[in-house]
Amino acid sequence: MRFSLRRLGMEWGRIGHQRGKVEYTLSAYEQNPYAGVLGDVSYRYYSRLLKTIITIWVPNMLLGYSMYTWANWEYDRCARKIPSQFADEKPPGEGGDEEQ
């Protein structure tokens, strides 16, 4: 007879019955994910958070804002017409070269 995990009742994601295995879990309704966030957290947590904000978030935000501002300024600059480039042009109707 061939040995296989399927014969033992083991499938992907589900292990078959094991003797002597005891598993303890805590109900999702009994957990408090925000326990100690404001009061019992150590000084180290807040200092590391502040260090991360100052060293990573602030420079990235400033870089992103400056790039956004520069891109808008460059777009406005490129979208403008320079009047000196169109000084030799005449509006339609003023020229004597038109045929009717």
Phi and psi in radians as a Rosetta constraint file:
Dihedral C 1 N 2 CA 2 C 2 CIRCULARHARMONIC -1.522 0.35
Dihedral N 2 CA 2 C 2 N 3 CIRCULARHARMONIC 2.397 0.35
Dihedral C 2 N 3 CA 3 C 3 CIRCULARHARMONIC -1.452 0.35
Dihedral N 3 CA 3 C 3 N 4 CIRCULARHARMONIC 2.254 0.35
Dihedral C 3 N 4 CA 4 C 4 CIRCULARHARMONIC -2.577 0.35
Dihedral N 4 CA 4 C 4 N 5 CIRCULARHARMONIC 2.655 0.35
Dihedral C 4 N 5 CA 5 C 5 CIRCULARHARMONIC -1.220 0.35
Dihedral N 5 CA 5 C 5 N 6 CIRCULARHARMONIC -0.503 0.35
Dihedral C 5 N 6 CA 6 C 6 CIRCULARHARMONIC -1.117 0.35
Dihedral N 6 CA 6 C 6 N 7 CIRCULARHARMONIC -0.663 0.35
Dihedral C 6 N 7 CA 7 C 7 CIRCULARHARMONIC -1.152 0.35
Dihedral N 7 CA 7 C 7 N 8 CIRCULARHARMONIC -0.531 0.35
Dihedral C 7 N 8 CA 8 C 8 CIRCULARHARMONIC -1.425 0.35
Dihedral N 8 CA 8 C 8 N 9 CIRCULARHARMONIC -0.035 0.35
Dihedral C 8 N 9 CA 9 C 9 CIRCULARHARMONIC 1.552 0.35
Dihedral N 9 CA 9 C 9 N 10 CIRCULARHARMONIC 0.264 0.35
Dihedral C 9 N 10 CA 10 C 10 CIRCULARHARMONIC -1.746 0.35
Dihedral N 10 CA 10 C 10 N 11 CIRCULARHARMONIC 2.199 0.35
Dihedral C 10 N 11 CA 11 C 11 CIRCULARHARMONIC -2.195 0.35
Dihedral N 11 CA 11 C 11 N 12 CIRCULARHARMONIC 2.956 0.35
Dihedral C 11 N 12 CA 12 C 12 CIRCULARHARMONIC -1.095 0.35
Dihedral N 12 CA 12 C 12 N 13 CIRCULARHARMONIC 2.161 0.35
Dihedral C 12 N 13 CA 13 C 13 CIRCULARHARMONIC 1.490 0.35
Dihedral N 13 CA 13 C 13 N 14 CIRCULARHARMONIC -0.088 0.35
Dihedral C 13 N 14 CA 14 C 14 CIRCULARHARMONIC -2.469 0.35
Dihedral N 14 CA 14 C 14 N 15 CIRCULARHARMONIC 2.061 0.35
Dihedral C 14 N 15 CA 15 C 15 CIRCULARHARMONIC -1.558 0.35
Dihedral N 15 CA 15 C 15 N 16 CIRCULARHARMONIC 2.489 0.35
Dihedral C 15 N 16 CA 16 C 16 CIRCULARHARMONIC -1.174 0.35
Dihedral N 16 CA 16 C 16 N 17 CIRCULARHARMONIC 3.121 0.35
Dihedral C 16 N 17 CA 17 C 17 CIRCULARHARMONIC -1.133 0.35
Dihedral N 17 CA 17 C 17 N 18 CIRCULARHARMONIC 2.299 0.35
Dihedral C 17 N 18 CA 18 C 18 CIRCULARHARMONIC -2.152 0.35
Dihedral N 18 CA 18 C 18 N 19 CIRCULARHARMONIC 2.306 0.35
Dihedral C 18 N 19 CA 19 C 19 CIRCULARHARMONIC -1.371 0.35
Dihedral N 19 CA 19 C 19 N 20 CIRCULARHARMONIC 2.443 0.35
Dihedral C 19 N 20 CA 20 C 20 CIRCULARHARMONIC 1.447 0.35
Dihedral N 20 CA 20 C 20 N 21 CIRCULARHARMONIC 0.033 0.35
Dihedral C 20 N 21 CA 21 C 21 CIRCULARHARMONIC -1.604 0.35
Dihedral N 21 CA 21 C 21 N 22 CIRCULARHARMONIC 2.136 0.35
Dihedral C 21 N 22 CA 22 C 22 CIRCULARHARMONIC -2.038 0.35
Dihedral N 22 CA 22 C 22 N 23 CIRCULARHARMONIC 2.276 0.35
Dihedral C 22 N 23 CA 23 C 23 CIRCULARHARMONIC -2.165 0.35
Dihedral N 23 CA 23 C 23 N 24 CIRCULARHARMONIC 2.210 0.35
Dihedral C 23 N 24 CA 24 C 24 CIRCULARHARMONIC -1.963 0.35
Dihedral N 24 CA 24 C 24 N 25 CIRCULARHARMONIC 2.332 0.35
Dihedral C 24 N 25 CA 25 C 25 CIRCULARHARMONIC -2.357 0.35
Dihedral N 25 CA 25 C 25 N 26 CIRCULARHARMONIC 2.826 0.35
Dihedral C 25 N 26 CA 26 C 26 CIRCULARHARMONIC -1.922 0.35
Dihedral N 26 CA 26 C 26 N 27 CIRCULARHARMONIC 2.330 0.35
Dihedral C 26 N 27 CA 27 C 27 CIRCULARHARMONIC -1.083 0.35
Dihedral N 27 CA 27 C 27 N 28 CIRCULARHARMONIC 2.567 0.35
Dihedral C 27 N 28 CA 28 C 28 CIRCULARHARMONIC -1.113 0.35
Dihedral N 28 CA 28 C 28 N 29 CIRCULARHARMONIC -0.437 0.35
Dihedral C 28 N 29 CA 29 C 29 CIRCULARHARMONIC -1.394 0.35
Dihedral N 29 CA 29 C 29 N 30 CIRCULARHARMONIC -0.297 0.35
Dihedral C 29 N 30 CA 30 C 30 CIRCULARHARMONIC -1.628 0.35
Dihedral N 30 CA 30 C 30 N 31 CIRCULARHARMONIC -0.208 0.35
Dihedral C 30 N 31 CA 31 C 31 CIRCULARHARMONIC -1.422 0.35
Dihedral N 31 CA 31 C 31 N 32 CIRCULARHARMONIC 2.587 0.35
Dihedral C 31 N 32 CA 32 C 32 CIRCULARHARMONIC -2.222 0.35
Dihedral N 32 CA 32 C 32 N 33 CIRCULARHARMONIC 1.663 0.35
Dihedral C 32 N 33 CA 33 C 33 CIRCULARHARMONIC -1.169 0.35
Dihedral N 33 CA 33 C 33 N 34 CIRCULARHARMONIC -0.391 0.35
Dihedral C 33 N 34 CA 34 C 34 CIRCULARHARMONIC -1.780 0.35
Dihedral N 34 CA 34 C 34 N 35 CIRCULARHARMONIC 0.317 0.35
Dihedral C 34 N 35 CA 35 C 35 CIRCULARHARMONIC -1.152 0.35
Dihedral N 35 CA 35 C 35 N 36 CIRCULARHARMONIC 2.197 0.35
Dihedral C 35 N 36 CA 36 C 36 CIRCULARHARMONIC 1.386 0.35
Dihedral N 36 CA 36 C 36 N 37 CIRCULARHARMONIC 0.214 0.35
Dihedral C 36 N 37 CA 37 C 37 CIRCULARHARMONIC -1.193 0.35
Dihedral N 37 CA 37 C 37 N 38 CIRCULARHARMONIC -0.719 0.35
Dihedral C 37 N 38 CA 38 C 38 CIRCULARHARMONIC -1.689 0.35
Dihedral N 38 CA 38 C 38 N 39 CIRCULARHARMONIC -0.557 0.35
Dihedral C 38 N 39 CA 39 C 39 CIRCULARHARMONIC -1.799 0.35
Dihedral N 39 CA 39 C 39 N 40 CIRCULARHARMONIC -0.845 0.35
Dihedral C 39 N 40 CA 40 C 40 CIRCULARHARMONIC -1.630 0.35
Dihedral N 40 CA 40 C 40 N 41 CIRCULARHARMONIC 0.044 0.35
Dihedral C 40 N 41 CA 41 C 41 CIRCULARHARMONIC -1.331 0.35
Dihedral N 41 CA 41 C 41 N 42 CIRCULARHARMONIC 2.439 0.35
Dihedral C 41 N 42 CA 42 C 42 CIRCULARHARMONIC -1.289 0.35
Dihedral N 42 CA 42 C 42 N 43 CIRCULARHARMONIC 2.923 0.35
Dihedral C 42 N 43 CA 43 C 43 CIRCULARHARMONIC -1.092 0.35
Dihedral N 43 CA 43 C 43 N 44 CIRCULARHARMONIC -0.573 0.35
Dihedral C 43 N 44 CA 44 C 44 CIRCULARHARMONIC -1.086 0.35
Dihedral N 44 CA 44 C 44 N 45 CIRCULARHARMONIC -0.652 0.35
Dihedral C 44 N 45 CA 45 C 45 CIRCULARHARMONIC -1.075 0.35
Dihedral N 45 CA 45 C 45 N 46 CIRCULARHARMONIC -0.857 0.35
Dihedral C 45 N 46 CA 46 C 46 CIRCULARHARMONIC -1.187 0.35
Dihedral N 46 CA 46 C 46 N 47 CIRCULARHARMONIC -0.629 0.35
Dihedral C 46 N 47 CA 47 C 47 CIRCULARHARMONIC -1.179 0.35
Dihedral N 47 CA 47 C 47 N 48 CIRCULARHARMONIC -0.687 0.35
Dihedral C 47 N 48 CA 48 C 48 CIRCULARHARMONIC -1.173 0.35
Dihedral N 48 CA 48 C 48 N 49 CIRCULARHARMONIC -0.688 0.35
Dihedral C 48 N 49 CA 49 C 49 CIRCULARHARMONIC -1.097 0.35
Dihedral N 49 CA 49 C 49 N 50 CIRCULARHARMONIC -0.790 0.35
Dihedral C 49 N 50 CA 50 C 50 CIRCULARHARMONIC -1.107 0.35
Dihedral N 50 CA 50 C 50 N 51 CIRCULARHARMONIC -0.715 0.35
Dihedral C 50 N 51 CA 51 C 51 CIRCULARHARMONIC -1.104 0.35
Dihedral N 51 CA 51 C 51 N 52 CIRCULARHARMONIC -0.708 0.35
Dihedral C 51 N 52 CA 52 C 52 CIRCULARHARMONIC -1.141 0.35
Dihedral N 52 CA 52 C 52 N 53 CIRCULARHARMONIC -0.742 0.35
Dihedral C 52 N 53 CA 53 C 53 CIRCULARHARMONIC -1.099 0.35
Dihedral N 53 CA 53 C 53 N 54 CIRCULARHARMONIC -0.783 0.35
Dihedral C 53 N 54 CA 54 C 54 CIRCULARHARMONIC -1.226 0.35
Dihedral N 54 CA 54 C 54 N 55 CIRCULARHARMONIC -0.716 0.35
Dihedral C 54 N 55 CA 55 C 55 CIRCULARHARMONIC -1.516 0.35
Dihedral N 55 CA 55 C 55 N 56 CIRCULARHARMONIC -0.417 0.35
Dihedral C 55 N 56 CA 56 C 56 CIRCULARHARMONIC -2.019 0.35
Dihedral N 56 CA 56 C 56 N 57 CIRCULARHARMONIC -0.938 0.35
Dihedral C 56 N 57 CA 57 C 57 CIRCULARHARMONIC -1.197 0.35
Dihedral N 57 CA 57 C 57 N 58 CIRCULARHARMONIC -0.861 0.35
Dihedral C 57 N 58 CA 58 C 58 CIRCULARHARMONIC -1.081 0.35
Dihedral N 58 CA 58 C 58 N 59 CIRCULARHARMONIC -0.868 0.35
Dihedral C 58 N 59 CA 59 C 59 CIRCULARHARMONIC -1.060 0.35
Dihedral N 59 CA 59 C 59 N 60 CIRCULARHARMONIC -0.680 0.35
Dihedral C 59 N 60 CA 60 C 60 CIRCULARHARMONIC -1.158 0.35
Dihedral N 60 CA 60 C 60 N 61 CIRCULARHARMONIC -0.697 0.35
Dihedral C 60 N 61 CA 61 C 61 CIRCULARHARMONIC -1.142 0.35
Dihedral N 61 CA 61 C 61 N 62 CIRCULARHARMONIC -0.755 0.35
Dihedral C 61 N 62 CA 62 C 62 CIRCULARHARMONIC -1.124 0.35
Dihedral N 62 CA 62 C 62 N 63 CIRCULARHARMONIC -0.731 0.35
Dihedral C 62 N 63 CA 63 C 63 CIRCULARHARMONIC -1.112 0.35
Dihedral N 63 CA 63 C 63 N 64 CIRCULARHARMONIC -0.775 0.35
Dihedral C 63 N 64 CA 64 C 64 CIRCULARHARMONIC -1.109 0.35
Dihedral N 64 CA 64 C 64 N 65 CIRCULARHARMONIC -0.750 0.35
Dihedral C 64 N 65 CA 65 C 65 CIRCULARHARMONIC -1.160 0.35
Dihedral N 65 CA 65 C 65 N 66 CIRCULARHARMONIC -0.717 0.35
Dihedral C 65 N 66 CA 66 C 66 CIRCULARHARMONIC -1.164 0.35
Dihedral N 66 CA 66 C 66 N 67 CIRCULARHARMONIC -0.668 0.35
Dihedral C 66 N 67 CA 67 C 67 CIRCULARHARMONIC -1.149 0.35
Dihedral N 67 CA 67 C 67 N 68 CIRCULARHARMONIC -0.697 0.35
Dihedral C 67 N 68 CA 68 C 68 CIRCULARHARMONIC -1.096 0.35
Dihedral N 68 CA 68 C 68 N 69 CIRCULARHARMONIC -0.785 0.35
Dihedral C 68 N 69 CA 69 C 69 CIRCULARHARMONIC -1.135 0.35
Dihedral N 69 CA 69 C 69 N 70 CIRCULARHARMONIC -0.777 0.35
Dihedral C 69 N 70 CA 70 C 70 CIRCULARHARMONIC -1.106 0.35
Dihedral N 70 CA 70 C 70 N 71 CIRCULARHARMONIC -0.731 0.35
Dihedral C 70 N 71 CA 71 C 71 CIRCULARHARMONIC -1.116 0.35
Dihedral N 71 CA 71 C 71 N 72 CIRCULARHARMONIC -0.710 0.35
Dihedral C 71 N 72 CA 72 C 72 CIRCULARHARMONIC -1.160 0.35
Dihedral N 72 CA 72 C 72 N 73 CIRCULARHARMONIC -0.721 0.35
Dihedral C 72 N 73 CA 73 C 73 CIRCULARHARMONIC -1.104 0.35
Dihedral N 73 CA 73 C 73 N 74 CIRCULARHARMONIC -0.752 0.35
Dihedral C 73 N 74 CA 74 C 74 CIRCULARHARMONIC -1.155 0.35
Dihedral N 74 CA 74 C 74 N 75 CIRCULARHARMONIC -0.684 0.35
Dihedral C 74 N 75 CA 75 C 75 CIRCULARHARMONIC -1.108 0.35
Dihedral N 75 CA 75 C 75 N 76 CIRCULARHARMONIC -0.789 0.35
Dihedral C 75 N 76 CA 76 C 76 CIRCULARHARMONIC -1.099 0.35
Dihedral N 76 CA 76 C 76 N 77 CIRCULARHARMONIC -0.689 0.35
Dihedral C 76 N 77 CA 77 C 77 CIRCULARHARMONIC -1.143 0.35
Dihedral N 77 CA 77 C 77 N 78 CIRCULARHARMONIC -0.731 0.35
Dihedral C 77 N 78 CA 78 C 78 CIRCULARHARMONIC -1.317 0.35
Dihedral N 78 CA 78 C 78 N 79 CIRCULARHARMONIC -0.396 0.35
Dihedral C 78 N 79 CA 79 C 79 CIRCULARHARMONIC -1.424 0.35
Dihedral N 79 CA 79 C 79 N 80 CIRCULARHARMONIC -0.275 0.35
Dihedral C 79 N 80 CA 80 C 80 CIRCULARHARMONIC -1.346 0.35
Dihedral N 80 CA 80 C 80 N 81 CIRCULARHARMONIC 2.609 0.35
Dihedral C 80 N 81 CA 81 C 81 CIRCULARHARMONIC -1.674 0.35
Dihedral N 81 CA 81 C 81 N 82 CIRCULARHARMONIC 2.520 0.35
Dihedral C 81 N 82 CA 82 C 82 CIRCULARHARMONIC -1.682 0.35
Dihedral N 82 CA 82 C 82 N 83 CIRCULARHARMONIC 2.001 0.35
Dihedral C 82 N 83 CA 83 C 83 CIRCULARHARMONIC -1.031 0.35
Dihedral N 83 CA 83 C 83 N 84 CIRCULARHARMONIC -0.540 0.35
Dihedral C 83 N 84 CA 84 C 84 CIRCULARHARMONIC -1.162 0.35
Dihedral N 84 CA 84 C 84 N 85 CIRCULARHARMONIC -0.372 0.35
Dihedral C 84 N 85 CA 85 C 85 CIRCULARHARMONIC -1.315 0.35
Dihedral N 85 CA 85 C 85 N 86 CIRCULARHARMONIC -0.312 0.35
Dihedral C 85 N 86 CA 86 C 86 CIRCULARHARMONIC -2.027 0.35
Dihedral N 86 CA 86 C 86 N 87 CIRCULARHARMONIC 0.350 0.35
Dihedral C 86 N 87 CA 87 C 87 CIRCULARHARMONIC -1.210 0.35
Dihedral N 87 CA 87 C 87 N 88 CIRCULARHARMONIC -0.564 0.35
Dihedral C 87 N 88 CA 88 C 88 CIRCULARHARMONIC -1.457 0.35
Dihedral N 88 CA 88 C 88 N 89 CIRCULARHARMONIC -0.107 0.35
Dihedral C 88 N 89 CA 89 C 89 CIRCULARHARMONIC -1.475 0.35
Dihedral N 89 CA 89 C 89 N 90 CIRCULARHARMONIC 2.535 0.35
Dihedral C 89 N 90 CA 90 C 90 CIRCULARHARMONIC -1.995 0.35
Dihedral N 90 CA 90 C 90 N 91 CIRCULARHARMONIC 2.534 0.35
Dihedral C 90 N 91 CA 91 C 91 CIRCULARHARMONIC -1.144 0.35
Dihedral N 91 CA 91 C 91 N 92 CIRCULARHARMONIC 2.671 0.35
Dihedral C 91 N 92 CA 92 C 92 CIRCULARHARMONIC -1.069 0.35
Dihedral N 92 CA 92 C 92 N 93 CIRCULARHARMONIC 2.456 0.35
Dihedral C 92 N 93 CA 93 C 93 CIRCULARHARMONIC 1.775 0.35
Dihedral N 93 CA 93 C 93 N 94 CIRCULARHARMONIC -0.349 0.35
Dihedral C 93 N 94 CA 94 C 94 CIRCULARHARMONIC -1.599 0.35
Dihedral N 94 CA 94 C 94 N 95 CIRCULARHARMONIC -0.399 0.35
Dihedral C 94 N 95 CA 95 C 95 CIRCULARHARMONIC -1.357 0.35
Dihedral N 95 CA 95 C 95 N 96 CIRCULARHARMONIC 2.619 0.35
Dihedral C 95 N 96 CA 96 C 96 CIRCULARHARMONIC -1.584 0.35
Dihedral N 96 CA 96 C 96 N 97 CIRCULARHARMONIC 0.008 0.35
Dihedral C 96 N 97 CA 97 C 97 CIRCULARHARMONIC -1.508 0.35
Dihedral N 97 CA 97 C 97 N 98 CIRCULARHARMONIC -0.143 0.35
Dihedral C 97 N 98 CA 98 C 98 CIRCULARHARMONIC -1.300 0.35
Dihedral N 98 CA 98 C 98 N 99 CIRCULARHARMONIC 2.411 0.35
Dihedral C 98 N 99 CA 99 C 99 CIRCULARHARMONIC -1.739 0.35
Dihedral N 99 CA 99 C 99 N 100 CIRCULARHARMONIC 2.568 0.35
